[in-house]
Amino acid sequence: MAIPNPESARYSSLQEFVAFSKTNDNAPSYSNLFSVHFASPPMLLKGGENATDRMQLETGDNAILLDYYAKTVNLPSKQITTGQNAVVGSAYKYATGTAFSQISMNFVMPRSQKTRNLFERWTSLMANDANQYTDYYKRYTCPELYIYKWERGGGDDAITDPKLLRAVRANGNNALLAKKIN
């Protein structure tokens, strides 16, 4: 049997790739231009058991450490789950549903180790080693996490979109510097 459509095979060309990737929509995305904003879980808010103002994630040094020091952010992906059927001959797989991966963030560590201490404290409040109990889900989960993906150059100014403008201002970012991704 011959190869179907051999004329559709493309010989790799560096010049063609460079020209293709220089257009705005096809340029590679930067993996480190994110802005992240955590909302404090109830267990970390003042008034919560064992919590102090130092553990609030929305303001002060914690907000800056979590935002500026976010080195990489891997957003969740979506996979198709499958089942397998074998009647006669080779087995074949069929789609059964979808599954999502977890979000992953890596942070640059300051000399003070404040970011690590914050996450260590958060996890120890979630599941205390002393008594082997875990707290309630709604008390330890971050109720909101905003992730903004920035690109150099970008698209139109964010001030042209009222909804985006409100979101950028609500999270304390400079709305005049924000760009929309087209």
C-alpha positions, 0 to 999 in steps of 0.5 A: 500500500502506498503512502496516502497524500505524499504531497502533504508531507512538509520538509522542515524549514528553519526560515519558514518556522521563524517567519511563522512564529514571529506573527503575534498569534503564533509567537511562543507563550512565556511561561513566567509572565503570570500574576497570581492572587490568592484569597485566604482560606477561612482557617488563615483569616484573623479570628480563625483558630491559630490564625494571625494577620501575618497569614492573610494572603490578599494584602501585604508581603504575602500577596507580593511574595505569592504574586511576584515570586510565582516562577511557573504556573501550569494550568490544569489540562483536560484529558479524555478517559477511555474504556476498552472493548474487544469483540473479535480481533484487536481491542479498541478504546472508546471515550467514556468521559473527561478528567482534569489534572491539578494546577501546579505553581513553583515559587522563587524562594526568598532568603527569609523562607517566608513563602515556605513557612506560609505553605508549611503552616497552611498544610499543618493547619489542614492536616495536623500531624499531632492528632492525625485529623484533617480540617473541613474542606471549606475551611482549608481551601482557597475560595478564589484564585485569580491567575492572569496570563500576561504576554509581552506586547499583548493586544488591546489595552484592558481599559477598552473592556469594562469587565476586565478593567474592573477585575484588574483594578479589584486585584490591585494591578495597574489597569493602564499597563494591562493588555488583553490577549487577542 
